[in-house]
Amino acid sequence: MLPFEAFGDFDDIGLIAAGVTEELIANLMLFPDFRVYSPTTSFRHDAGTEPETLGRDLGVSYAVTGVMQSLNGQVNLRARVVATRTGEVRWSGSYDEPLNPGELLGAR
């Protein structure tokens, strides 16, 4: 899991993106067959790190990457799961929500 990249017109979007990253890590850890690295390990890597690098350095099969953008009171979150051996995107999703920091962490 890489930290979500964050940009936009809301000053604290980076903090919100970090919170979403941590919540996603916590939720993924509920699946017993997933090996999920702690936030400390995830945040050690730059958001722009290539998934293939994670595969090589950490021995993981997949990486979750994402972008959070704020604009005009809305937040767009784009996430994807990438196979680290091939770079193939195995899943992607996009979510739009009103910019309400307290509710974004519970967005599904």
N, C-alpha and C positions, 0 to 999 in steps of 0.2 A: 504494500500500500504506500503510494507516494502522497505527500501532502498535496492538497488541491491548490492549484494556481489561483490567484485572486487578483481581480482588477475591477475598476469601475469608479463610480462617482460617490461612493459611500466610504468615508475614512476608515471605518473598522471592518471592512469586508475581509481583510486578511485574518483578523481574529475569528470572524464567523467561519471562514473556510477551514481554519485550523480546528475549530470545534466540530464541524461537520466531519472532518477527517477522523478525529478521535472517536466520534460516535459511530461512524461506519466500522472502524476497527473493532470497537466493543461489540457491535452487532454481528460481525463476521466471526468473532471468537466463539459465538454460540453454536456454530456448526462443528461437530466433533472431528470431521474429516478434513477441515481446513487448518493449515498451519499459517497463522497470522502473526506477524511481527509486532512488537509493542510500539506505541507511539514514539518512544525514544529512538528505536531503530528506524522507523519510517521517516521521522523528521530529521534524521542524520543525512538523508539524501535530499538533494535539490528536487523541486517539482519537475524540472526539466530533464531529470535523469532518464535515459533510455531504458525501457523495460528489459531489453536484452542484457544491459549491464547488471540489473538486479538479478536476473536469472543466473548469470555467470558468478557474480560476487556472493549471492546469498543462497544459491541453489533452489530458487523458487520456480515454479512452472508458470505462474500467472502473476500479473501485476495490475493493480487497480490504479487508474490515473483519473484526473478530473480537473475541471475549470469551474470557478464560480465568478460570475460577472454581475455587478449591480449597475442599474441604469434606470433613472426616473422612478424610483420607488419599487422597482421589481428586481428580482434576483433570478438569474438563469444558471442552473447547475447542470453541467454535462459530465458524465462519468463513463468510463469504459474499462473493460477487462481485456487485457492483452496477453497473448501467449508469449512468454519471454524467449522461447527458442526461435520462433519464426517472426515475431512482431505482428502476427495476425490479430486483429480485433475480434474477440469472440463474443462480446456483448457490448452494447452501448445504450445509453438512455439520456434523455434531457428532461429537465423539470423546471417549470417556471412557477415562482411563488411571489407573493407580495413581500417586500422587504420589511419583515418584522422579526428582528433578531431572536427574540424569545421563542418564537414558533418555528423558526427554520431548523433548529436542531431536531425537532420531532417530525420534520417533513418526510413523507414516504412517497 
